Amino acid sequence: MKIKMLTAAFGICLASACSPSHVMTQNEHALPIAPPNLVMDGKASDWKGIPFSLDPGTTMRYALANDSANLYLCLTSTNPSLEDKIFRMGLKVYLDTTGSRREATGIQFPMPVDGNALQAIAATSKGDSRVEAEKYHQFIRLQENQYETFGWASGNGLNAMGSQDMLTIGFTLDAEDILIYEIKIPLKSLYGDPVPPTAFTRPLSIGLYIDGIPRSEDPNAPIASEIGQPGANMTGARINVGRGGRLSTNPYSLQNEQLFKPQRAWIKCMLAKQ
């Protein structure tokens, strides 16, 4: 499956931040109005016409849009080592309606993977990298069946995928190792019901957080074992072994030190008025 990405022109001026003293950043956006056919199905084809931007700190691309009722977010990655880090450590999406960087309200999906489970996968694969990769991907599929919400007025805790009352998530990792992650968030969940007019005149901040992979307690352990993923390459599993055991390479692979450190990105935006 090939996804055509559209790179956004950076420096879109926010309606509330156009004073001469304001310095624009590449992660500030005035959102477009969402088309009526956006479906949270883990496919990016219906995002055609909505600009995607690259966050250089995480190497993820993202697109945002809204209508009068919902906020829509699409995250994509073609970076195998980043995807492995996300699958192991989870991904948190924060939403701060004050326009600041408060990590109080948000969503965690995928959920973090228990390191003991990865060790068990390695132990039962008996050194066969293809078997290990297949077991790893089967295990990841189980992790995709639930998500966690925190800091909301109601509905916090673990939720089963497909039973979303508060929000809708679409997620795929396709045969070409492209990760696509979509979220639809009702504005009333963020701002209250009815949604106040000020929601469309004040900035909204969206944060992305990926925890760092723990280092091994053994100072003599090779970096590959610290990462704890299938494959022999020190930068992650799908650099060597992709889905189905195929070889894969990527020019945006994370450096080893990036794998061990948390990664954050903040996007400031202004909702489009209908």
ROMARMAR-209546 format. One record per atom (N, C-alpha, C): x, y, z. Coordinates in pm, whole numbers, plus 50000, padded with zeros to 5 digits. Example, Ala and Ser with C-alpha at 12.3 -4.5 7.8 and 13.67 -1.06 7.14 Angstrom:
2
513194943150780 512304955050780 513204967050780 512854977550708 513674989450714 512905000350787 
# end
This chain:
274
500854988450000 500005000050000 500895012250000 500705021049908 501545032749898 500735045049937 501295052850030 500615064650079 501305076950022 500555085449955 501105097649902 501035108450008 502195113150053 502255123050158 502385136950098 501705146250156 501795160150116 502475167750228 503625173950202 504355181250303 503815195350315 503485199250436 502895212450457 503965223150450 503565234950405 504435246550414 504445251050559 505645252350616 505755255950755 505485270850774 505155274350896 505015288350929 503635293750903 502595285350910 501225290350897 500915299051017 500365310650993 500165320351101 498865317351175 498975315351306 497785313451388 497065326751405 495745326151407 494945338251416 495255346251542 495605339151651 495855346151776 497325348851799 498175345951701 499605346951725 500315353951612 499725364251559 500295371151444 500875384751478 501145386951605 501735399751641 503165400251592 503735412251569 505105413351518 506125406751609 505805405651739 506775399851833 506715384751839 505705378851776 505555364251783 506435357451678 507225347651723 508085340051633 507405326751605 507085324451479 506385312151443 507325300251449 506795288651479 507565276251474 506925266951373 507675256651334 507175247751230 506055238651280 505825238251411 504755229951465 503555238351508 503315249851440 502135257851465 501285258251339 499995255751356 499145254051238 497755259851261 497205265751158 495775268651153 495125256951080 494185250251144 493665237651091 492705239850975 492715230550879 491695230950773 490405224550822 489325227550753 488055220850783 488105206650729 487725197050810 487805182950771 486795179950661 487205171950562 486245167650459 485215158250521 484065156950461 482995148850520 483245133650515 484295129350444 484495114950424 485645109250506 486095116150610 487175110950692 486675099150776 487325087650759 486975075650834 488205070950910 488045067851039 489175063351121 489355048251102 489985044650989 490155030550954 491615026550936 492545035250977 493955032050962 494445033250819 493735040950737 494145043350599 494215058450578 495235063050506 495445077450489 494925082650356 494325074250274 493895078650141 492835089550148 491995089450252 490955099650261 491445112850320 492755113450351 493365125950397 493945133950280 493715129450161 494225136550043 493685150750044 494585160350024 494205174450025 494445181150159 494645173150266 494985178750397 496505177650413 497195188650441 498665188350444 499215180250561 500275172750534 501035165750636 502305173550665 502695173950791 503935180550833 504855170350898 506145172550887 507135163850948 507605170051079 507525162151186 508145166451311 509555160651313 510585169151307 511945163951296 512435156551420 511855159851537 512305153451660 511905138851670 510715135451617 510245121651623 510305114551488 510505121951380 510465117251241 509085112551200 508055115951277 506685112451238 506085123751156 505195120151064 504395129950992 503005130251054 502405141951053 501095143351115 500235152751033 498935150751042 497955159550979 496825161451079 496245173451076 495165176951167 494045183851091 492815181951135 491675188751076 490545188251179 489535196351159 488385195751248 487125200151174 485985196151228 484705201551185 484015207251309 482775209651305 482095215951418 481965206551538 482155193351514 481915183751620 483155176151664 484165174751577 485285165851607 486625171751566 487675167251635 489065169651599 489615156651542 490355157551431 490905145751365 492425146951360 493105135951395 494555135551392 495005122951319 495965124351228 496565112951160 498075113451179 498645102751230 500095101351246 500575090251155 501715092451088 502275081951003 503785081151028 504325069351003 505765067251015 506215056950913 507355059650852 508025049650767 509375046150827 509535048950956 510785046951027 510715034151109 511295023151064 511145010451136 511615010751280 512735017351309 513225017251447 512325025551538 511745036351487 510795044151566 509535035951592 509055028851490 507855020551506 508085009751612 509245003451610 509544993351711 509554999551851 510085011651861 510105018651990 508685021552036 507825026051945 506425028851978 505715016152022 505935005051950 505264992551985 505714987452121 506974989652154 507454984652282 507074993952397 507255007052379 507085016552490 505745023652490 504965022352381 503675029052374 503805043352324 502675049452293 502625063252247 501495070352320 501815081952378 500805090152444 500535102552359 499265106052346 498845118352279 498165127052384 498745138652411 498185148052509 497385158752437 496355163852505 495535174752451 495365185252560 495855197252534 495805208052631 495045219752571 493835222052619 492975232452563 493395246552604 494405247652692 494905260952730 495975265952633 496415257252542 497495261052451 498865259752513 498935254352634 500225252252701 500735238152672 501535232852761 502095219352741 501835210652863 500585210352906 500235202253022 500005187852979 500675178753047 500545164453017 499535158353114 498305163253108 497285159053203 496175150853140 495765154353019 494645147752952 495135141552823 494785128952800 495235122952676 494835108552657 495525102252563 495245088652518 496565081252509 496605068952552 497785060552531 497425048852442 498055048652326 497885037752231 499025038552128 499695027552099 499565014352160 499965014552308 499585004152379 499965002752518 501404997452526 502135000852633 503504995652648 503524980452656 504604974752606 504774960152607 505614956052727 505194945452794 505944939952906 507254933952853 508374938852908 509674933952864 509844918952884 509184913252985 509284898853008 508684890952891 507634896752830 507004890052715 507974889452599 508754900152578 509714900152468 510824889852493 511244888752618 512254878852650 511734864652627 510454862552658 509854849452636 509784846252488 509474856252407 509424854152262 510804850052211 511834857052257 513194853852214 513594839852259 513214836152381 513614823152435 512954811552361 511684813352322 510954802452256 511224801852105 511914811852052 512214811751908 513494804351875 514284800851975 515484792651961 516454798251856 516594811351855 517584817651768 517154819551625 515954815351589 515474817051451 514854831051438 515544840151368 515104854051360 513754855351291 513474846851192 512194847751123 511044843351214 511244832651288 510234828151384 510024838751491 511114844651538 511034854951641 510254867151591 510544871151467 509834882751410 508354880051397 507984867851355 506574864451339 505864864351474 506494858451575 505904858351708 505764872451765 506754880651735 506734894451782 505524901851723 505314900351592 504194907251528 502844901851575 502764888851602 501524883151656 501224889051793 502254890651873 502084896252007 501644910851999 502234918351906 501884932451889 500404933851853 499894924551772 498484925151735 497574924451858 497994916951961 497214916252084 497224929652156 498364936652148 498494949652213 497584960252149 497194957952025 496404967851953 494914967051987 494534958152077 493124956152106 492584964852218 493454973252279 492984981852386 493774994852389 493185005052450 493845017852467 493445023452603 494155033552649 493885039552779 493625054452764 492635059552836 492375073852841 492615078552984 493095091052999 493405096353131 493175111553132 492695116553244 492515130853262 491235136653205 490345128353150 489095133153093 488045134653203 486985141953172 485915143753271 485255130453305 485235121053210 484665107753234 485285097953135 485075085053159 485535074853066 487005071653072 487665074053188 489095071253199 489365056553229 490525051953188 490925038153211 491095030553081 491205017353091 491385008952974 490085007352897 490175007852766 489005006252679 489324996252570 488364988052535 488544978452426 488364985552293 489234982552197 489084988252064 487754983552005 487074992651938 485784989251880 484614992551970 484904996352097 483814999952188 483955014652230 484545022652140 484825036552174 483555044852177 483205049452296 482095058852308 482605073252303 483815075452358 484335088952368 485155092852245 485875083352187 486715086252073 486825073851985 487385075851865 487535064851769 488965064551722 489545052451720 490935050651678 490975041151558 491765044751459 492045035851347 493545033851339 493995021451317 495425018551324 495785007151230 496875008751156 497414997751075 498924998651070 499554987351054 500954986351013 500914977550889 501054983750771 500794976250650 501994967850607 501864960850496 502884951550449 504184958550412 504154971650392 505364979150362 505914985950486 505444981750604 505904987250731 505615002050744 504515006750688 504065020550709 503035020550821 503325027950926 502415028951039 501465040651014 500175038251030 499155048451015 498245047851138 498105059051205 497385059751332 496455071851326 495155069351334 494165080051325 493335080651454 492965092851495 492085094651611 491025105051578 489785102251614 488695112051608 488265114951751 488345127551790 488045131551927 486885141451925 485765138051987 484655147651993 485075160352068 484785171852011 485155184452075 484455186052210 483265180552224 482545181752351 483275174452463 484075163952427 484855156952528 485995165652580 486475174752494 487565183752533 487055196352601 485965202152547 485545215352588 484225215752665 483515204652667 482205204452729 481095205552626 479885202452670 478715202352581 477685212352633 477365222752555 477805225152417 479225230652410 479855228952293 481205234052272 481145249352271 481925256152357 481845270752362 482505277152240 482065289152200 482685296152087 484175298652107 484625299852234 486035302452260 486935291052216 486365278952197 487175267752150 487805270652015 487165279251937 487645282151802 488455295151795 488685301251910 489455313851912 490695313052000 490875301852067 492045300052153 492865288152105 494195288652119 495025277752069 494845264752146 495025253852078 494995240352134 496375234252114 496925228152218 498225221452208 498035206352209 498745199652120 498695185152109 500115179952128 500295171152224 501615165852253 501735151252216 502915147352170 503225133352142 504375129252235 504265117852298 505305113352390 505585098552369 506865095252346 507315081452334 508405079352437 508195070252529 509175067952636 510415061252578 511535062852648 512775056752603 512855042052641 513535034252560 513735020052589 514745018652704 514425011152808 515355009852921 516675003452878 517745008352935 519045002152910 519174989552993 520004980552945 520244968153018 520994971253146 520704963653253 521444965353378 522834959153368 523044950953267 524344944753247 525214954253164 526294959853222 527114969353146 527824963053027 527914949853024 528594943052914 527634938352805 526334941052824 525354936452726 525484944352598 525414937652481 525454945052354 524214953552337 524314964052257 523194973252238 521974966052184 522184956152096 521034949052037 520204942252145 520864936652249 520104929852353 519394939952443 519974952252457 519294962552534 517974966352469 517994967352335 516784970952263 515754959952276 516204947552278 515314936452306 514324933352197 514674936052071 513774933151961 514384922451871 513584915851789 514134906151694 515114912751599 516054905151551 516994910451452 518334913551515 519374913751435 520724915751486 521214929951475 520584938051395 521054951751375 520814959951501 521764968551538 521684975751664 520624986551667 520004989751553 519025000551554 517594995551548 517354982551562 515964978151574 515584966851483 514444960751513 514064948251449 513864949451299 513004959051255 512624958851115 513664965051024 514814969551083 515934973250997 516444960650927 516414949350999 516864936950939 515694928050899 514714926650985 513634917350959 512314924650959 511684925550845 510394932250834 509264922450857 508044926950838 506904917950852 507044906850748 506844894650793 507004883250703 508454879250685 509374885750762 510774881950756 511574888650647 510974898150573 511724904250464 512714914450517 513784916950440 514764926950478 514214940850451 514574950350536 514114964050514 515174973850563 515234985250499 516134995950540 515375008950537 515895018850610 515205031650615 516215042650644 516205053750568 517185064350590 516945072450716 515765070950780 515455079050897 515585071051026 516355060351026 516485052051145 517015060151262 516535056951384 516975064051502 518395059951538 519165069451587 520455066151643 520225058651774 521225050751817 521055042651937 520645051152056 521275062952073 520985071152190 519545076052188 518965078352069 517565082552061 516625071752110 517015059152092 516165048252136 516045047752287 517075052252358 517085051352503 516525063752570 516225074252495 515725086652552 514255088752515 513465094752606 512095098452569 512095108552455 511085108052372 510925117552263 509585124652278 509615138052266 508415146152279 508275155352159 507055158052123 506755168152021 505485175252065 505435188452043 504235196052074 503805203651950 502515202851922 501915209651807 500895219551860 501025232151823 500045242151863 499185245551743 497885245751762 497005247851647 495795256451687 495125261451587 493885268751604 492815261551526 491725257851591 490645250751525 490005259451417 489615252951308 488925260051200 487485262751240 487015274651207 485615277951232 484765273251114 483625267851145 482715263251039 482045274850970 
# end
